Amino acid sequence: MHELSLCESVLQLIEQQAQSAQFQQVKTVCLEIGQLSGVDAEAMRFCFDSVMRGSVADQAVLEIIDVAGQGWCPHCAQTVALQLRYDACPNCGQFPVQIKDGEQMRIKHLEVV
């Protein structure tokens, strides 16, 4: 489960921000997780509380924004929805489809005190 190490990386970023911006507590952590990122949002939720325990984000609420997969098909010149990274174009059935959105995992915003 690589989501545990991802939560640890999120905590590192939060602690760096806490030090530079001098805030004491995080109330909300909002993450954007793309459908094509390979990150399981439910696994992130499962790991989040235990990783944040005892930190500036102890008791923080995790919000997750799901970002749909989207790609560009050069064969039919259309932007298409993608469910999986290596899907064929749902319009014309051709490969490859160039991924345009949905690969990211990033901190969208923090609510701090």
OpenMM code with the backbone's topology and positions (N, CA, C; nanometers):
from openmm import Vec3, app, unit

residues = "MET HIS GLU LEU SER LEU CYS GLU SER VAL LEU GLN LEU ILE GLU GLN GLN ALA GLN SER ALA GLN PHE GLN GLN VAL LYS THR VAL CYS LEU GLU ILE GLY GLN LEU SER GLY VAL ASP ALA GLU ALA MET ARG PHE CYS PHE ASP SER VAL MET ARG GLY SER VAL ALA ASP GLN ALA VAL LEU GLU ILE ILE ASP VAL ALA GLY GLN GLY TRP CYS PRO HIS CYS ALA GLN THR VAL ALA LEU GLN LEU ARG TYR ASP ALA CYS PRO ASN CYS GLY GLN PHE PRO VAL GLN ILE LYS ASP GLY GLU GLN MET ARG ILE LYS HIS LEU GLU VAL VAL".split()
positions = [
    Vec3(0.0855, -0.1181, 0.0000),
    Vec3(0.0000, 0.0000, 0.0000),
    Vec3(0.0897, 0.1239, 0.0000),
    Vec3(0.1078, 0.1839, -0.1173),
    Vec3(0.1937, 0.3016, -0.1258),
    Vec3(0.1243, 0.4274, -0.0748),
    Vec3(-0.0040, 0.4200, -0.0465),
    Vec3(-0.0760, 0.5351, 0.0062),
    Vec3(-0.0224, 0.5776, 0.1427),
    Vec3(0.0306, 0.4824, 0.2201),
    Vec3(0.0912, 0.5170, 0.3491),
    Vec3(0.2099, 0.6106, 0.3276),
    Vec3(0.2971, 0.5779, 0.2342),
    Vec3(0.4124, 0.6654, 0.2076),
    Vec3(0.3678, 0.7973, 0.1448),
    Vec3(0.2601, 0.7961, 0.0674),
    Vec3(0.2069, 0.9214, 0.0130),
    Vec3(0.1552, 1.0113, 0.1248),
    Vec3(0.0867, 0.9539, 0.2232),
    Vec3(0.0407, 1.0318, 0.3388),
    Vec3(0.1590, 1.0892, 0.4152),
    Vec3(0.2653, 1.0118, 0.4286),
    Vec3(0.3853, 1.0606, 0.4967),
    Vec3(0.4471, 1.1776, 0.4198),
    Vec3(0.4459, 1.1705, 0.2873),
    Vec3(0.4967, 1.2807, 0.2052),
    Vec3(0.4092, 1.4047, 0.2190),
    Vec3(0.2782, 1.3856, 0.2247),
    Vec3(0.1867, 1.4975, 0.2461),
    Vec3(0.2170, 1.5630, 0.3805),
    Vec3(0.2383, 1.4821, 0.4832),
    Vec3(0.2710, 1.5362, 0.6153),
    Vec3(0.4011, 1.6170, 0.6111),
    Vec3(0.5020, 1.5676, 0.5402),
    Vec3(0.6276, 1.6428, 0.5273),
    Vec3(0.6030, 1.7803, 0.4660),
    Vec3(0.5229, 1.7845, 0.3598),
    Vec3(0.4922, 1.9122, 0.2954),
    Vec3(0.4160, 2.0052, 0.3898),
    Vec3(0.3216, 1.9498, 0.4633),
    Vec3(0.2447, 2.0298, 0.5596),
    Vec3(0.3366, 2.0866, 0.6671),
    Vec3(0.4269, 2.0048, 0.7198),
    Vec3(0.5184, 2.0515, 0.8245),
    Vec3(0.6133, 2.1586, 0.7724),
    Vec3(0.6581, 2.1455, 0.6477),
    Vec3(0.7425, 2.2492, 0.5877),
    Vec3(0.6659, 2.3808, 0.5765),
    Vec3(0.5402, 2.3724, 0.5337),
    Vec3(0.4564, 2.4915, 0.5232),
    Vec3(0.4286, 2.5527, 0.6600),
    Vec3(0.4058, 2.4677, 0.7587),
    Vec3(0.3793, 2.5171, 0.8948),
    Vec3(0.4985, 2.5949, 0.9469),
    Vec3(0.6168, 2.5468, 0.9172),
    Vec3(0.7368, 2.6151, 0.9635),
    Vec3(0.7563, 2.7480, 0.8900),
    Vec3(0.7396, 2.7481, 0.7588),
    Vec3(0.7636, 2.8715, 0.6835),
    Vec3(0.6513, 2.9740, 0.7023),
    Vec3(0.5264, 2.9293, 0.7124),
    Vec3(0.4131, 3.0218, 0.7285),
    Vec3(0.3766, 3.0435, 0.8750),
    Vec3(0.4376, 2.9692, 0.9635),
    Vec3(0.4203, 2.9800, 1.1074),
    Vec3(0.2754, 2.9649, 1.1531),
    Vec3(0.2137, 2.8559, 1.1104),
    Vec3(0.0829, 2.8220, 1.1657),
    Vec3(0.0994, 2.7040, 1.2597),
    Vec3(0.0041, 2.6902, 1.3519),
    Vec3(0.0159, 2.5920, 1.4588),
    Vec3(-0.0658, 2.4660, 1.4384),
    Vec3(-0.1741, 2.4772, 1.3612),
    Vec3(-0.2638, 2.3640, 1.3485),
    Vec3(-0.3312, 2.3664, 1.2116),
    Vec3(-0.3501, 2.2474, 1.1562),
    Vec3(-0.4227, 2.2320, 1.0305),
    Vec3(-0.5595, 2.1741, 1.0629),
    Vec3(-0.6636, 2.2411, 1.0152),
    Vec3(-0.7999, 2.1929, 1.0382),
    Vec3(-0.8492, 2.1045, 0.9237),
    Vec3(-0.8101, 2.1402, 0.8008),
    Vec3(-0.8560, 2.0668, 0.6835),
    Vec3(-0.7427, 2.0527, 0.5836),
    Vec3(-0.7295, 1.9331, 0.5281),
    Vec3(-0.6362, 1.9066, 0.4188),
    Vec3(-0.7216, 1.8638, 0.2997),
    Vec3(-0.7092, 1.9374, 0.1908),
    Vec3(-0.7850, 1.9054, 0.0702),
    Vec3(-0.6876, 1.8568, -0.0375),
    Vec3(-0.7066, 1.7337, -0.0807),
    Vec3(-0.6217, 1.6744, -0.1842),
    Vec3(-0.7005, 1.6574, -0.3129),
    Vec3(-0.6347, 1.6817, -0.4246),
    Vec3(-0.6876, 1.6466, -0.5566),
    Vec3(-0.6220, 1.5155, -0.5959),
    Vec3(-0.7024, 1.4158, -0.6264),
    Vec3(-0.6490, 1.2862, -0.6670),
    Vec3(-0.7114, 1.2483, -0.8008),
    Vec3(-0.6274, 1.2334, -0.9008),
    Vec3(-0.6732, 1.1984, -1.0341),
    Vec3(-0.7089, 1.0515, -1.0451),
    Vec3(-0.8076, 1.0245, -1.1262),
    Vec3(-0.8551, 0.8879, -1.1475),
    Vec3(-0.7462, 0.8004, -1.2104),
    Vec3(-0.6526, 0.8610, -1.2821),
    Vec3(-0.5467, 0.7861, -1.3491),
    Vec3(-0.4149, 0.7890, -1.2718),
    Vec3(-0.4172, 0.8389, -1.1484),
    Vec3(-0.2943, 0.8564, -1.0704),
    Vec3(-0.2423, 0.7273, -1.0082),
    Vec3(-0.3269, 0.6272, -0.9982),
    Vec3(-0.2861, 0.5037, -0.9310),
    Vec3(-0.2984, 0.5123, -0.7802),
    Vec3(-0.3597, 0.6195, -0.7301),
    Vec3(-0.3774, 0.6396, -0.5862),
    Vec3(-0.5206, 0.6013, -0.5503),
    Vec3(-0.5341, 0.5165, -0.4509),
    Vec3(-0.6657, 0.4747, -0.4028),
    Vec3(-0.7111, 0.5724, -0.2945),
    Vec3(-0.8142, 0.6494, -0.3243),
    Vec3(-0.8620, 0.7522, -0.2307),
    Vec3(-0.9049, 0.6918, -0.0975),
    Vec3(-0.9681, 0.5755, -0.1001),
    Vec3(-1.0118, 0.5127, 0.0256),
    Vec3(-0.8922, 0.4681, 0.1094),
    Vec3(-0.7870, 0.4215, 0.0452),
    Vec3(-0.6651, 0.3843, 0.1181),
    Vec3(-0.5997, 0.5083, 0.1789),
    Vec3(-0.6060, 0.6208, 0.1074),
    Vec3(-0.5532, 0.7463, 0.1630),
    Vec3(-0.6317, 0.7846, 0.2882),
    Vec3(-0.7632, 0.7728, 0.2820),
    Vec3(-0.8465, 0.8041, 0.3985),
    Vec3(-0.8109, 0.7134, 0.5170),
    Vec3(-0.7877, 0.5863, 0.4868),
    Vec3(-0.7550, 0.4886, 0.5898),
    Vec3(-0.6234, 0.5236, 0.6601),
    Vec3(-0.5238, 0.5666, 0.5836),
    Vec3(-0.3903, 0.5958, 0.6383),
    Vec3(-0.3796, 0.7341, 0.7018),
    Vec3(-0.4613, 0.8262, 0.6577),
    Vec3(-0.4453, 0.9671, 0.6912),
    Vec3(-0.4404, 0.9938, 0.8416),
    Vec3(-0.5397, 0.9488, 0.9161),
    Vec3(-0.5464, 0.9805, 1.0595),
    Vec3(-0.4261, 0.9280, 1.1365),
    Vec3(-0.3835, 0.8062, 1.1052),
    Vec3(-0.2710, 0.7507, 1.1810),
    Vec3(-0.1399, 0.8217, 1.1475),
    Vec3(-0.1214, 0.8607, 1.0232),
    Vec3(0.0013, 0.9313, 0.9849),
    Vec3(0.0040, 1.0715, 1.0444),
    Vec3(-0.1100, 1.1378, 1.0494),
    Vec3(-0.1152, 1.2763, 1.0985),
    Vec3(-0.1137, 1.2869, 1.2505),
    Vec3(-0.1365, 1.1755, 1.3190),
    Vec3(-0.1431, 1.1756, 1.4660),
    Vec3(-0.0146, 1.2340, 1.5266),
    Vec3(-0.0319, 1.3288, 1.6176),
    Vec3(0.0808, 1.3899, 1.6879),
    Vec3(0.1499, 1.5005, 1.6102),
    Vec3(0.0968, 1.5391, 1.4956),
    Vec3(0.1576, 1.6436, 1.4126),
    Vec3(0.0702, 1.7692, 1.4145),
    Vec3(0.1092, 1.8688, 1.3366),
    Vec3(0.0274, 1.9893, 1.3247),
    Vec3(-0.1061, 1.9591, 1.2568),
    Vec3(-0.1162, 1.8440, 1.1926),
    Vec3(-0.2403, 1.8042, 1.1243),
    Vec3(-0.3179, 1.6994, 1.2033),
    Vec3(-0.2811, 1.6811, 1.3309),
    Vec3(-0.3573, 1.5901, 1.4166),
    Vec3(-0.5013, 1.6413, 1.4244),
    Vec3(-0.5967, 1.5556, 1.4071),
    Vec3(-0.7399, 1.5898, 1.4093),
    Vec3(-0.7866, 1.6640, 1.2832),
    Vec3(-0.7012, 1.6792, 1.1830),
    Vec3(-0.7424, 1.7462, 1.0588),
    Vec3(-0.8413, 1.6580, 0.9825),
    Vec3(-0.9289, 1.7224, 0.9102),
    Vec3(-1.0252, 1.6539, 0.8254),
    Vec3(-0.9653, 1.6429, 0.6855),
    Vec3(-0.9749, 1.5257, 0.6269),
    Vec3(-0.9257, 1.5052, 0.4911),
    Vec3(-1.0417, 1.5180, 0.3935),
    Vec3(-1.0269, 1.6089, 0.2987),
    Vec3(-1.1221, 1.6215, 0.1880),
    Vec3(-1.0507, 1.5778, 0.0613),
    Vec3(-1.1183, 1.4999, -0.0219),
    Vec3(-1.0593, 1.4532, -0.1464),
    Vec3(-1.1473, 1.4968, -0.2625),
    Vec3(-1.0851, 1.5617, -0.3583),
    Vec3(-1.1518, 1.5988, -0.4830),
    Vec3(-1.1073, 1.4981, -0.5886),
    Vec3(-1.2029, 1.4253, -0.6442),
    Vec3(-1.1727, 1.3290, -0.7498),
    Vec3(-1.1644, 1.4033, -0.8828),
    Vec3(-1.0543, 1.3793, -0.9553),
    Vec3(-1.0357, 1.4413, -1.0862),
    Vec3(-1.0488, 1.3319, -1.1916),
    Vec3(-1.1429, 1.3502, -1.2821),
    Vec3(-1.1687, 1.2505, -1.3857),
    Vec3(-1.0526, 1.2412, -1.4835),
    Vec3(-1.0344, 1.1207, -1.5376),
    Vec3(-0.9335, 1.1013, -1.6410),
    Vec3(-0.9818, 1.1582, -1.7729),
    Vec3(-0.8898, 1.2234, -1.8425),
    Vec3(-0.9249, 1.2860, -1.9696),
    Vec3(-0.8051, 1.2776, -2.0625),
    Vec3(-0.8315, 1.2530, -2.1890),
    Vec3(-0.7236, 1.2425, -2.2857),
    Vec3(-0.7600, 1.3021, -2.4202),
    Vec3(-0.6595, 1.3085, -2.5072),
    Vec3(-0.6758, 1.3599, -2.6431),
    Vec3(-0.6475, 1.2461, -2.7394),
    Vec3(-0.7426, 1.2200, -2.8285),
    Vec3(-0.7237, 1.1171, -2.9296),
    Vec3(-0.6794, 1.1838, -3.0594),
    Vec3(-0.5573, 1.1556, -3.1043),
    Vec3(-0.5111, 1.2164, -3.2294),
    Vec3(-0.5797, 1.1581, -3.3536),
    Vec3(-0.6396, 1.0413, -3.3403),
    Vec3(-0.7047, 0.9775, -3.4554),
    Vec3(-0.8379, 1.0429, -3.4893),
    Vec3(-0.9184, 1.0731, -3.3864),
    Vec3(-1.0480, 1.1362, -3.4142),
    Vec3(-1.0508, 1.2822, -3.3702),
    Vec3(-0.9358, 1.3316, -3.3218),
    Vec3(-0.9201, 1.4723, -3.2821),
    Vec3(-1.0255, 1.5161, -3.1804),
    Vec3(-1.0451, 1.4320, -3.0778),
    Vec3(-1.1435, 1.4594, -2.9742),
    Vec3(-1.0812, 1.4486, -2.8353),
    Vec3(-1.1317, 1.5297, -2.7420),
    Vec3(-1.1005, 1.5126, -2.6011),
    Vec3(-1.2008, 1.4104, -2.5476),
    Vec3(-1.1480, 1.3068, -2.4804),
    Vec3(-1.2334, 1.1963, -2.4373),
    Vec3(-1.2127, 1.1661, -2.2895),
    Vec3(-1.3139, 1.1070, -2.2279),
    Vec3(-1.3044, 1.0607, -2.0893),
    Vec3(-1.2314, 0.9274, -2.0879),
    Vec3(-1.1411, 0.9106, -1.9911),
    Vec3(-1.0660, 0.7854, -1.9748),
    Vec3(-1.0919, 0.7279, -1.8375),
    Vec3(-1.1206, 0.6006, -1.8312),
    Vec3(-1.1385, 0.5313, -1.7042),
    Vec3(-1.0074, 0.4709, -1.6558),
    Vec3(-0.9257, 0.4243, -1.7498),
    Vec3(-0.7973, 0.3620, -1.7196),
    Vec3(-0.6889, 0.4243, -1.8059),
    Vec3(-0.5675, 0.4225, -1.7556),
    Vec3(-0.4541, 0.4865, -1.8218),
    Vec3(-0.4352, 0.4416, -1.9667),
    Vec3(-0.4487, 0.3143, -1.9954),
    Vec3(-0.4183, 0.2635, -2.1290),
    Vec3(-0.5427, 0.2255, -2.2085),
    Vec3(-0.6549, 0.2887, -2.1769),
    Vec3(-0.7774, 0.2635, -2.2521),
    Vec3(-0.7639, 0.3123, -2.3961),
    Vec3(-0.8370, 0.2453, -2.4843),
    Vec3(-0.8511, 0.2934, -2.6209),
    Vec3(-0.9471, 0.4117, -2.6205),
    Vec3(-0.9463, 0.4870, -2.7276),
    Vec3(-1.0397, 0.5983, -2.7417),
    Vec3(-1.1826, 0.5429, -2.7411),
    Vec3(-1.2698, 0.5941, -2.6547),
    Vec3(-1.4073, 0.5443, -2.6512),
    Vec3(-1.4876, 0.5823, -2.7761),
    Vec3(-1.4402, 0.6793, -2.8522),
    Vec3(-1.5104, 0.7206, -2.9749),
    Vec3(-1.4736, 0.6341, -3.0950),
    Vec3(-1.3412, 0.6161, -3.1178),
    Vec3(-1.2978, 0.5469, -3.2393),
    Vec3(-1.2291, 0.4132, -3.2130),
    Vec3(-1.1972, 0.3828, -3.0858),
    Vec3(-1.1343, 0.2554, -3.0520),
    Vec3(-0.9859, 0.2481, -3.0789),
    Vec3(-0.9228, 0.3587, -3.1168),
    Vec3(-0.7807, 0.3596, -3.1517),
    Vec3(-0.6918, 0.3862, -3.0291),
    Vec3(-0.5666, 0.3477, -3.0455),
    Vec3(-0.4607, 0.3745, -2.9478),
    Vec3(-0.3560, 0.4611, -3.0162),
    Vec3(-0.2714, 0.5315, -2.9502),
    Vec3(-0.2797, 0.5679, -2.8090),
    Vec3(-0.3635, 0.6936, -2.7903),
    Vec3(-0.4104, 0.7113, -2.6687),
    Vec3(-0.4775, 0.8343, -2.6285),
    Vec3(-0.3809, 0.9072, -2.5358),
    Vec3(-0.3547, 1.0346, -2.5648),
    Vec3(-0.2613, 1.1140, -2.4842),
    Vec3(-0.3338, 1.1678, -2.3615),
    Vec3(-0.2840, 1.1335, -2.2442),
    Vec3(-0.3477, 1.1759, -2.1194),
    Vec3(-0.3300, 1.3268, -2.1014),
    Vec3(-0.4400, 1.3930, -2.0706),
    Vec3(-0.4401, 1.5374, -2.0478),
    Vec3(-0.4697, 1.5744, -1.9028),
    Vec3(-0.5467, 1.4914, -1.8334),
    Vec3(-0.5832, 1.5238, -1.6957),
    Vec3(-0.6177, 1.3948, -1.6215),
    Vec3(-0.5975, 1.3994, -1.4899),
    Vec3(-0.6353, 1.2862, -1.4067),
    Vec3(-0.5182, 1.2062, -1.3529),
    Vec3(-0.3945, 1.2497, -1.3803),
    Vec3(-0.2768, 1.1791, -1.3285),
    Vec3(-0.2262, 1.2360, -1.1966),
    Vec3(-0.2759, 1.3517, -1.1567),
    Vec3(-0.2177, 1.4239, -1.0450),
    Vec3(-0.2663, 1.3773, -0.9090),
    Vec3(-0.1813, 1.4014, -0.8116),
    Vec3(-0.2194, 1.3997, -0.6716),
    Vec3(-0.1482, 1.5189, -0.6117),
    Vec3(-0.2250, 1.6131, -0.5603),
    Vec3(-0.1635, 1.7332, -0.5044),
    Vec3(-0.2477, 1.7885, -0.3921),
    Vec3(-0.1818, 1.8657, -0.3079),
    Vec3(-0.2532, 1.9371, -0.2023),
    Vec3(-0.3186, 2.0574, -0.2677),
    Vec3(-0.4496, 2.0603, -0.2669),
    Vec3(-0.5249, 2.1714, -0.3266),
    Vec3(-0.5237, 2.2907, -0.2342),
    Vec3(-0.5548, 2.2677, -0.1046),
    Vec3(-0.5474, 2.3741, -0.0061),
    Vec3(-0.5474, 2.3177, 0.1355),
    Vec3(-0.5040, 2.4016, 0.2284),
    Vec3(-0.5044, 2.3698, 0.3703),
    Vec3(-0.5853, 2.4767, 0.4415),
    Vec3(-0.6621, 2.4371, 0.5400),
    Vec3(-0.7265, 2.5321, 0.6293),
    Vec3(-0.6489, 2.5252, 0.7596),
    Vec3(-0.5928, 2.6374, 0.7993),
    Vec3(-0.5017, 2.6381, 0.9148),
    Vec3(-0.5463, 2.7387, 1.0199),
    Vec3(-0.4902, 2.7206, 1.1404),
    Vec3(-0.5153, 2.8124, 1.2509),
    Vec3(-0.3820, 2.8685, 1.2950),
] * unit.nanometer
topology = app.Topology()
chain = topology.addChain("A")
for resn in residues:
    res = topology.addResidue(resn, chain)
    for name in ("N", "CA", "C"):
        topology.addAtom(name, app.Element.getBySymbol(name[0]), res)
